[in-house]
């Protein structure tokens, strides 16, 4: 599993803005330390269903994991 780190929230958001994706959140569930999002990422020609887990420490994202089915992005077999 690939693991990427960034030094700040600003660095993360800068990277996400470069991708120019559009996000549509369908459902958010959380508690004091964890938030789960079910959302769609519009990548222009493809839209991908995605689930994200965000672990919070001191009200800041300390870790996140994103899961999605990549098959719509792969060339047709």
N, C-alpha and C positions, 0 to 999 in steps of 0.2 A: 504494500500500500504506500503510495506516495505521500510524503509529509512535507508541508511547506510552512515556514514560519515568517512572520513579519514583526517588525519592532514596534509597530503602533497601529491603532485603528485607522489613522489617516493613510498609512501605507496600504492597508487592505482596501479601503474605499477607493484610493487612487487606481489600484490594479483593477478593481471591478468596473470602474468608470471607463477604463480603456477598452474593455470588452464590448461595451455598448449593448449589453443584453437588457431585456425588459423582464421584470419579475412580477408575477401575479400570485399573491399569497392566498391560498384556499382555506387554510386552517392553521391556527397557532394554539399550542397548549404548553403550559409551563408551570413552574413553581419557583421557589426562592433561588434555586441554583441551576435549573435546566429549562431550556425552551426548545420545543420541537416545532418545526414548520413544515407544512406540506404546501408546495408551491410549484408553479410552472415557470420555466425559463424560456422566453421567446428569443431564439438565436437568429432571427431573421427568416430563414427558410424552414427551420425546424423548431418545434416546441417540445421541451423535455419535461416530464413529470419528475419532481425532485423532492427529497426529504432532507432536512437539515437539523442537526442536533447542536445546540449551542450551550456550552457549560460556562456558567458565570462564577466569578470570584470577585467579591467586593463590587458587584454590579457592573463588571466589565467582562467581555468575552475572553475567557482563558483558553478555550479549546472549542473547535467546531469540526464536525464531520458531515460530509454531504454524500448522499447516495442517490444514484440515478441509473436508469437503464440506458446504456450507450447505443443500443442497436439502431435507433433512428438516425444516428450520426454516421454509422458505418456504410460503406458502399454496398449496394445490393449484391447478393450472392448469385 
